[in-house]
């Protein structure tokens, strides 16, 4: 009986949580949209910088390997 009660409580909790997930959010304000665009641009710039740094590191490793293999 106790397990049945726990199962019922879990099922009811999940049903209520699932219903609240379907609620519509209000559209973002212009300020929020601008902030999101700024964050997106900043993330893209950081990603580009990280890719350039990775490329430079790979080039250094390849050059060191070629120098060692050539000896």
Long-range contacts (C-beta under 8 A, 24 or more apart in sequence): none
